[in-house]
Every structure is written in structure tokens, then in C-alpha cells.
Amino acid sequence: MTARRRLTLFRRSISLFRNMKFQNHRKWLFFLFITLFSLWFSGYVQREIRIFHESSARDFFDFNVYYTGALVARSDTDKRLYSYKEIQDPNQPSEKVVVNPQLQSPEPDSTFGYFAKQTGADGQYLYPPFFSMTIVPLTYLSFEKAKILWHVFIFLLAGAAVFLTVRLLYEDYLTIALIAGVAVMMMEFTLPMQDLLFGSNITSIILFFSVAGLCLHKKYPTFGALFFALAVIIKLTPIVIVPLMVVRKQWKWLIAFCCWSVLLWGLSIWQLGWQNHREFLTQVMPAMSSGIPHPDNRSLSTVIYAVSLGNFLTYDEIRQGEYIFPPRTPILLFKMLALVTFLGLLIFFWYTNKSNSQLHIEVLLLLLWSIIFSPVGLRYSYLLAVSPIVFAWLHPLTKKASSMRLLLLSIATFTIFSVLPSYGLVVTDSFPIHLVLVSVMPIGVILCMWHLITLLKSVDEIPPAY
């Protein structure tokens, strides 16, 4: 046997050995995934049964409002979704101002208030009219059945968002399933996820649409734009992505986004009338722009407002009108800070990288920014940080990061998702301590943003990890 022949056989043996090792590795991954998933799923079912068995009137608060809004949307009445209260402006007695509808009970004489008496909804509908149309199919079920279906649905979308986030960095679907599965198991026990499931909020839908749009953007920008358009018409916050697309000259995406938006808003106006849309844009939205200085609102606005007031307000105080006319100085300061930081991020993106190679990181950064600079960022809103955190930990450059950077990323993850800092709020009545504890989640977001910003120094496309 010639030396060349022996070398060829040796190479084939090595190749066969590697293939066998790879197959064994995949088999190990598969059975590890099945084992972990089955153990977690059994616990998940047990917790779900207990939740529905022990649920109270305060549980599923948000979904009750959605369900009531959908009943209005499918009714034969005037379909008025909003039930805000107007009072005289003390500075201009001839004018009326809308009381911030957050945490306010619906006006009993309104159309929404009429249906709320039947469903027991204790909050007002605060979303764009289009969203009420999407819930209409659930109104053909009883509220008890509809809330179970909705509860499972929003959890599945949160899990799907994690899967798509991992897909941004990995190609092998078995590896993706295992990593995403572990991340979902951990996510279920975090404070934002527990709050979201408790109130049955829509944040996981916004997260899913945003990540799905990001995943589709490179190959299918038209369909990616559709997911972002859906996210914006359900909750306006993701609109922060549009200026980034302008900076990055994503004209095809922008044209598609405008077309989808016109189509969706046109459909909404056709079905629900112009009055609902006018009231939402000119009455409800401006009234909510001042936020609420309650410890559960982890927006930076709460920190600024609380410092100016010298204390936080309780839900009862807010409902009774303690914050009807908020001081203008902290509101102006917060809005200026939001504008400056947003423009600063866009300029930084353009200055750091003139190409579109890091668009996915830039979108995740803006999602993080939107959490702390939205006037209202309740604890479940921080579920939007799941994808940026998962992406940050899995990024190839993170695996080579210094111990200090990894420590800061660990602190960011803990402060965003752990319930422990919130327990501290009930231990003491000290305002300074409360202020620090309320600032913990925003600080975690800022640390995560800092880590992602350091990743922007990589100008090449992020390669698949495995």
C-alpha cells in the first residue's frame, strides 16, 4: 500500500470518527432537550392549574379590559372604546383636560363603561383601536375559557421570541431548541414574566412581532416590515425602529412599512370609525404621556417625578386624583432626556458603523431604550429585555469578554429579572431606599445597553456560533 493510499485511508478514518462524534453529540443534545422539556412541562402544567384554580378578581386584569374592548368592537352600538374623564383646566377655565386614564375606572355612562359593568372590568381600554379587533374571536368564548386560551397564547409567543432570538446566532435547530428551551424555563420564573402572566398583558406579543420582524428583515424585508407594523398598531412603542431604518436607508423596508401601516390603520378606521382613532391620538395618548409616579412603574420618568415630589404615590392616591396636574418641570426634563438620548443613539450608530451589518444589535438597543424612556414601563414591560439579554449572552464576542464585562452583564440580568429587589420595597418605608430599589431595573437595562454598544465595534456580520 502506497503512502498516498495510507494517507487517504487515514483521512477517511478521521472524517468518519468526527461524523460519529458529531452524531453522538446530536443524540446527546436531543435526549437532554427531551428530558429537560418534559420535567419543566410537568411543573408548568401544575402551576397553570393552580393559577386558574386560585385566581381572584384582580388576576387577568389586562385581559379583562381587552375582552371588554373586543365586546364593544363587535357590538351594534357606537363602538366607542374610550371612557376617559374630562375636567376643567384650572389654568384655563374655559378649556377641559383629560384625566390620565391609567388606573382610572371606566366612566359608567360611556359605551365601554356599559360593557364593563357586565364583565367586571375595572380599567379603561388604552390601546389603539385595531387591537380590540384582534381579540374579537375570543369573545365568542366565555371569559373563563378565553382567559385560559389567552394565558397560554402569550406564554407561547414569549417562548417563540426567545427561539427566534437564538436563531439570530445559531443555525442548528437542535442546538437552538436546547438553548432556547433552557432560556424559556428560566424566563418563566422571572419577575417580568410572572407579572405579565398575572395580568395577561400584551408585552410578549410586541416582543414576538419585533423579533420576528428582525429575523425576516435580511431576506424578506417586506414581511419583516409587516411584523413591525403590527407591533406599532397594537402598541405604538416600537415606532422607535422607524427613524433607525431612515438612518440606515432601508427604503424597501420603509416603503413596505408605510404600505402595511396604511392598510392596517385603514382597516381599523373602516371597522371602528374615525372617532375612536381621533380620541386615541388626541385625548388618550397625550393624557398618558406624563406617566404615573408609582413604584411599579419602572420607567425613568418615575425616578425623576418621585425626586421632584419627594415621595411615590399609591394606586389609591392616583385613582383619587393626586396626580391629575403633574408638575411641568420633571415632565419637560424627562422628555428632553428621552429626545437627547434617542438622537444620541442614532448618531452613535451612524458614526460607529456606516453599513447595516449590525442592524440587529441596533434594533435590540432601541427596544431596551423604549422600556426605560416610555412614560409608563410597568414591571412586565421589562419582558422586552429578554431578547437583548439572551442575544448578549450568546454573542460570540461575549464568550471572549473580560471578567468585568461578564460581571456587569450578570448584574444587568439579575437586576432586570430578579424579584428580590422588589421585595425590599415592603420591608422599609424609607423613600431613599425605595428610590434606589425602583431604579434597579432601569440600571440593569442601561448596563445591558452598554454591553450591546461594546459589541457594535465588530463591523463584520455575526457568524453562526455552531
Secondary structure, DSSP 8 states (H G I E B T S, - for coil): --HHHHHHHHHHHHHHHHHHHHHHHHHHHHHHHHHHHHHHHHHHHHHHHHHHHS--TTTTHHHHHHHHHHHHHTSSS--------EEE-SSSTTSEEE---TT----TTSHHHHHHHHHT--S---S-HHHHHHHGGGGGS-HHHHHHHHHHHHHHHHHHHHHHHHHTT---HHHHHHHHHHHHHHHTTSHHHHHHHHHT-SHHHHHHHHHHHHHHHTT-HHHHHHHHHHHHHH-SGGGGHHHHHHHTT-HHHHHHHHHHHHHHHHHHHHHHHHHHHHHIIIIIHHHHTT----TTB-SHHHHHHHHHHTS---HHHHHTTTTSS--HHHHHHHHHHHHHHHHHHHHHHHHH-SSSTTHHHHHHHHHHHHHHHSS--BGGGGGGGHHHHHHHHHSTTGGG--HHHHHHHHHHHHHHH-SHHHHGGGT---HHHHHHHHHHHHHHHHHHHHHHHHHTT--S------
